[in-house]
Amino acid sequence: MAVKLAAIFFSMIFVDNYVLSKFLGICPFLGVSKKLNSAVGMSVAVTVVMVIATAATWPIYHYILVPNELEYMQTIVFILIIAVLVQLLETVLKKFLPPLYAALGVYLPLITTNCAILGVTILNIDNGYNFAEALVCSAGAGIGFLLAMVLFSGVRSRIEEAKPPKCFEGLPITLVAASLVSLSFMGFGGIIEAIFGV
């Protein structure tokens, strides 16, 4: 069991990274990654919401929706739960961490519509994970999101210092850099498979 949980955790960070492999959560990845502080703050907020959303949606799906044959309502129910959690997080940040609240700006309410969070909750159900596996998967996905944001923040700071050709300035060079960072994670697939045998 512990080996399977470790395999899920590290796979979500390196191999099945939601941003770099599944391309979910691209809006905050491109929008908030200019500064390291805001990238880390956004990533921590997303990780917290992912884990709490999974802890809330998994039992609701298995103990309320499935017994009542309401599985088709999962997307709507999950979005409502995520929206409530983001509102609570926004209130806590506004009260206790005003600088982070100000730094995240418009991207904090956008966590509600961050497809990475909804993707984690739905894919946990689709993959047939039990409750512990779903929580580990969500934590790994959140840490993978953090890793992607921090790495890309470093890459973007280097891009700011560089002088790309005029046609690549702005968004084009940012997208090229994001694709290169994404490609760099492809090599982890074999390593995870060799270590955990999955």
C-alpha positions, 0 to 999 in steps of 0.5 A: 500500500505504501509503495502504491501511495508513493508511486501515485504521489511522485507520479503526480509531481513529475510524470503526470504533472497537471500543468506540464503533462495534462495542461490543466491550470495554464491560466495561473501558470502563465499569469502568476509566474512572473514573480516567485512570491506570487507563484509560491503563494498561488501554488500553496493556495491551489494545493490547499484547495485541491486537498480539501476539495478532494476530501470533500468531494470523494465522500460526497460522490461515493456516499451521496451521489452514487447511492442515489444514482446522481453520478451525472451531477458530479461536475456541478456538485464539485464546482459548487464545493470548490467555489465555497472553498475558494471563498473561504480561502479568500476570506482567510487570506484577506484577513490574515495575509493581506500582502499575499491577497493583494499579490494574487489579485484577480487570480485568487477568485480564478482558483474557482475556475482552475480546471486543475482543481476540478480535474483532480477531483474528477480524475480521482473518481475516474481512476478508482482511487480510494480515499487515501489514494485520492488525498495523496494524488491531490497533494502530489498534484498540488506539489507538482503545480508548485514545482511547475510554477517555481521552475517557470518563475525562474525561467521567466526571470531569465527570459526578462533579462534576455533579448529575444528576437523582436517576433518572439517578444512577450507571449511567444517566447513565454510559450516556447519556454513553457513547452521546453519546461514541459518537455524536460519533465518527460524524462521522469516517466522511466525513472518513476517506472523503474523505482516503483515498478508501475 
